[in-house]
Amino acid sequence: MTELDPAPGSGQPAGCDRRVDRAAAYRRGMSEIVVVYEVDRSTATRTSPGVAHGEERPVLRVHAAPPAPGALTATGPRTLCGKDTFAMETSSWKPSEHPGAPWYPAEYASVVCPDCDAVMEI
């Protein structure tokens, strides 16, 4: 199944982009998103002597995800671009606490998921 295939039982015609459906759902009632990090699980870095080994991993990509139903801080099962959030790390960055700022932390601007960013722009 690709992003352009209809979700089973959705009633959508073939070629319908599910990312647009996520954006529409976001606009219909989700007032918050959860920022999640896709991290490199194969390596761990020590950024300072005070950081325990394995505590911080390089961020490969920054994604946006809807919150889990009934919980504003728990991540839903998929990002806005459709990736599984199970192995991702939740950021402490809350876009609603930073009016006028982008939805992602500025220090990760170079690794923002272009698909999540496009959905957030819709």
C-alpha positions in Angstrom: 0.0 0.0 0.0 1.3 3.4 -0.9 0.4 6.9 0.4 -1.7 7.2 -2.7 -3.6 3.9 -2.3 -7.0 4.3 -0.5 -7.1 3.1 3.1 -9.0 -0.2 3.2 -12.7 0.4 3.9 -12.2 4.2 3.5 -14.5 4.5 0.5 -11.8 6.7 -1.1 -11.1 6.3 -4.8 -7.7 5.0 -5.9 -5.1 7.7 -6.0 -6.5 9.6 -3.1 -3.6 11.0 -0.9 -4.1 9.9 2.7 -1.7 12.7 3.9 -4.4 15.2 2.8 -6.9 13.3 4.9 -4.6 13.6 8.0 -4.3 17.3 7.4 -8.1 17.6 7.1 -8.5 15.7 10.4 -5.9 17.9 12.0 -7.8 21.1 11.0 -11.2 19.6 12.0 -10.4 19.3 15.7 -6.8 18.5 16.7 -5.5 21.7 18.2 -2.2 20.3 19.2 0.4 18.2 17.6 3.2 16.1 19.1 6.7 16.6 17.7 8.6 13.3 17.5 12.1 12.5 16.6 13.2 9.6 14.3 16.6 8.8 15.9 19.5 6.7 14.9 19.2 3.6 17.1 22.5 2.2 15.9 24.7 4.8 17.7 24.6 6.8 20.8 26.5 10.0 21.4 27.8 11.6 24.5 27.3 15.4 24.2 28.8 16.2 27.6 30.3 14.3 30.6 27.0 14.8 32.4 25.0 12.9 29.8 24.7 9.1 30.5 25.9 6.8 27.7 23.0 6.1 25.3 20.8 8.9 26.7 21.0 11.1 23.5 20.9 9.8 20.0 21.4 11.7 16.7 18.1 12.9 15.3 17.6 11.8 11.7 14.3 13.4 11.0 11.7 15.5 12.9 8.1 14.6 12.4 4.7 15.9 13.5 2.0 13.5 14.8 -1.5 13.9 16.1 -1.9 13.1 19.8 -3.4 9.9 20.9 -7.1 10.1 21.5 -7.8 11.6 24.9 -4.2 12.5 25.6 -2.5 15.7 24.5 1.1 14.5 25.3 1.0 10.9 24.1 1.7 10.4 20.4 -0.8 8.8 18.1 0.2 5.7 16.1 1.3 7.5 12.9 3.0 10.7 12.0 1.3 13.1 9.6 3.4 11.7 6.8 2.3 8.1 7.7 5.3 6.7 9.5 4.8 4.5 12.6 5.7 6.5 15.8 6.4 3.4 17.9 10.2 3.7 17.8 10.3 7.5 17.7 11.2 9.7 20.7 8.7 12.4 21.8 10.1 15.9 21.9 9.4 18.3 24.8 8.8 21.0 22.2 5.1 22.1 22.2 4.3 24.3 19.2 1.3 25.8 21.0 3.7 27.2 23.6 5.7 29.1 20.9 3.3 31.3 19.0 4.8 32.6 15.7 7.5 29.9 15.7 7.5 26.9 13.4 6.0 23.7 14.6 9.4 22.2 15.1 12.4 23.2 17.3 14.6 25.7 15.3 17.8 23.6 16.0 16.3 20.8 13.9 15.2 22.8 10.9 17.7 21.0 8.6 16.1 17.6 9.4 12.4 18.4 9.3 10.4 15.8 7.4 9.3 17.5 4.2 6.0 15.6 4.1 5.0 16.5 7.6 6.0 20.1 7.0 3.9 20.1 3.8 0.9 18.8 5.7 1.4 21.4 8.4 1.4 24.1 5.7 -2.0 23.0 4.3 
